[in-house]
Amino acid sequence: MKRQIGERIKEIRIKKGLTQSYVAKELGYKSPSMLSEIEAGKKGIDADKIPLLAKILDVDINELFFKEKIHEMRIFNHSA
């Protein structure tokens, strides 16, 4: 699970054009190395930081865990 969310964070961060330094600072980390370790799956992110991270990345919290948007999945499943 750590690796999955870390990969999603990195993917979204890069897509949004944000640096590790910027996101780490906004999360309250002293250096970008903590975010680097989270993205690499070496460390997990504290649950209480997830809403803030979603805000920083400007995504719904679910997008940190799932590649497909939950809303789009619901529409697709209802139309199938």
FILUMVEX-905928 format. One record per residue (C-alpha): y, x, z. Coordinates in Angstrom, 2 decimals, padded with zeros to 5 digits. Layout:
# residues N
PT   north    east      up
PT       Y       X       Z
...
This chain:
# residues 80
PT   north    east      up
PT  000.00  000.00  000.00
PT  002.41  002.84  000.83
PT  001.95  004.35 -002.61
PT  002.39  000.98 -004.36
PT  005.70  000.11 -002.75
PT  006.90  003.69 -003.11
PT  006.17  003.61 -006.83
PT  007.98  000.28 -007.17
PT  011.01  001.60 -005.27
PT  011.18  004.64 -007.53
PT  010.71  002.58 -010.69
PT  013.44  000.11 -009.75
PT  015.79  002.83 -008.47
PT  015.53  004.78 -011.73
PT  015.89  001.62 -013.83
PT  019.10  000.81 -011.93
PT  020.40  004.38 -012.40
PT  020.57  005.11 -008.67
PT  019.93  008.52 -007.14
PT  017.61  009.22 -004.22
PT  020.62  010.58 -002.35
PT  022.59  007.36 -002.76
PT  019.74  005.04 -001.76
PT  018.71  007.26  001.16
PT  022.28  007.35  002.46
PT  022.63  003.55  002.15
PT  019.37  003.15  004.09
PT  020.75  005.36  006.85
PT  018.55  008.39  006.22
PT  020.12  011.80  006.81
PT  018.62  013.31  003.66
PT  017.02  012.12  000.42
PT  013.75  013.81  001.38
PT  012.70  010.77  003.42
PT  013.10  008.50  000.40
PT  011.27  011.07 -001.72
PT  008.31  010.93  000.67
PT  008.35  007.12  000.65
PT  008.39  007.05 -003.16
PT  005.52  009.55 -003.25
PT  003.47  007.39 -000.87
PT  003.43  010.07  001.83
PT  005.35  007.88  004.28
PT  005.90  004.17  004.65
PT  009.21  002.41  004.87
PT  010.08  000.61  008.10
PT  009.73 -003.14  007.67
PT  013.22 -003.71  009.01
PT  014.69 -001.63  006.16
PT  013.06 -003.67  003.39
PT  015.76 -006.40  003.20
PT  018.47 -003.72  003.08
PT  016.58 -001.81  000.40
PT  016.26 -004.98 -001.70
PT  020.02 -005.49 -001.34
PT  020.79 -001.88 -002.31
PT  018.52 -002.14 -005.36
PT  019.86 -005.65 -006.11
PT  016.40 -007.21 -006.37
PT  014.47 -009.96 -004.64
PT  012.30 -008.58 -001.82
PT  009.17 -009.70 -003.70
PT  010.06 -007.38 -006.58
PT  009.49 -004.42 -004.26
PT  005.87 -005.50 -003.91
PT  005.09 -007.14 -007.25
PT  005.96 -005.96 -010.73
PT  006.19 -009.50 -012.07
PT  008.86 -011.73 -010.70
PT  007.29 -014.41 -008.51
PT  009.44 -017.15 -010.06
PT  008.34 -016.18 -013.59
PT  004.69 -016.09 -012.46
PT  004.98 -019.65 -011.08
PT  006.50 -020.93 -014.32
PT  003.83 -019.20 -016.39
PT  000.99 -020.54 -014.22
PT  002.33 -024.09 -014.37
PT  002.65 -024.05 -018.13
PT -000.85 -022.65 -018.71
